[in-house]
Amino acid sequence: MGFVRRIGVWSGTKEKHETALDQMWASRINAQDVIYYLVDKYNCVCLLQTETRAYVYFFLGYLLVLNILTFVVYGLDKHSAKMGGRRVPENVLLFLAFAGGTPAAYAARAYFRHKTIKRPFITRLRFILIVQIGVVLLSLLFFFRGQA
């Protein structure tokens, strides 16, 4: 039902692109169709299909839940540290960050002022962040390989 709803590569000319955009704006196509068109215009494989969208939503939901959980666990660990109770092991905190909760781990460290001095923990958390950034960059390079 949208303008570009296929997996494939756009092989049209500049005039075809401009005409297609004019048609899209004239028929009040939604933003999702514009994204389909722009992704396809730059000869990328269109990954925003219905089947793939479900995976994207699942992944975003996973990251949201995991980051909330990570923030709460860091807060509970800080509370336990203040009260002298049983602490959350560092390996658990680092695993939560490694599994995708790195943004929440950094936010919780700043918000609760927790684990800000302990050098080995900071080094491991930074290493996890660097690895995750590398994975994202390599994924983007793989996705856009052969383009330009």
N, C-alpha and C positions, 0 to 999 in steps of 0.2 A: 504494500500500500504506500510505500514511500518511494522516493525518487530513485535511490540506489539501494537495492536490497538484494545484493548478490555478492558472492565471493568471487573475486576476479580482479582484473586490472583494467583501468580505463585507458583506452587507446585513441581517444578522440583528439580533435584539434582545439586550438585556443578558441576559435569561433563557436565550436560545439559547447565548450565549457561556459562561455558567456551566455549563449542561448539557453542552456540548461539552467543557469542561475537565474536568468530573467523569468523563465517559466516557473521556477520554484518560488520566487518572490511574488509573482503574479497570482499563483494559486494558494498563497499563504501556507506554504509547507512549514512544518514545525522545525525546531532547532535540531532535532535528532536527524532529520533528513539532510539538513545542511552539513552536519558532521559526517554523515555517510558520504556525501558528495565531496567534501574537502579531503577526506581520507583517501577516497578513490581517485581524486584529481591528481594527487601526487604519487600515483602508481603504487600505493600501498595495498596490501591485501586487506580487504575490509573485514575487521574482526568484530564488528558491532552487530552481528546477526542475532536473531532471536535466541538461537541455541547458545551462543557465546555470551550473550548478555546475562543469562542465568548464572553462568560461571563467574562473571565479573561481579554481579550483585552478591553472590555467595562469598567471594573473596573479600569484597569490601565489608560485608557484614562480619566475616571472621576477623578482619583487622580491627573493626570497631569494638567488638566484644573483647578481643584479646587486649587491646589497649586500655579499655576500662578496667578489666581484670588486673592488668599490670599496675595501673595507677593505684588501685585499691590495695593490692598486696604490698606495694611499697609503703603505703600509708599505714597498713597494719604492722609492718615491720618497724617503722619508726615509732609507732605507739608502743609496741612491745619493748623497744629499746629504752624508751622513757620510763616505762613502768617496771622494767627489770624482768619481764616475762620471757617466755620461750620465743626465740627469734626465728624468722624465716631464713633458711640456709641461702648463702650467696649463690650457690649453683642454681637454685630455683629462680632467684631474681634474674640471673643472667640468662637462664633458659627462656624465661618469659620475654626478655628483650630479643633473644635470638629467634624466637618463633614469630616475631613481628611486632612486639610491643616496645620497640626502641623509642619511638616518639614519646610514649607515656612514661617510659623509664626516665628519660631526660627531664620531662615535665615534672614528674614526681620528685626527682632529686632536687630540682630547683624549688618546688612548692613546699616540700616537707624539710628541706635542707638536710637530706639524708644521703649517706654514702658519698659525701662531697670531699672528704679528706683521705679516705682509704685508697691509696695509690694503686694497689694491684686490681681492685675492683674497677676503678676508673679506666685503667689501661685495658682491661678485658672488655668493658662496655664500649670503649672507643674502637677496639678491634672489631667487635660485632657490627658497629655502625659502619665502619669502612667496608667490611665484607658485604653488607646489605646494599650500600651505595654502589659498590662494584657490580653486584648482581643486577641491580636495576639498570645501570648503564649498559652492561653487556646485553641485557634483554632488549633494551631500546635499540642498540646497534644491530642486534639480530633481526629485530622486527623491521627496521628500516634499511636493511642491507641492500645494496644495489640501487638505492634511490639517489636522486640528485641530478 
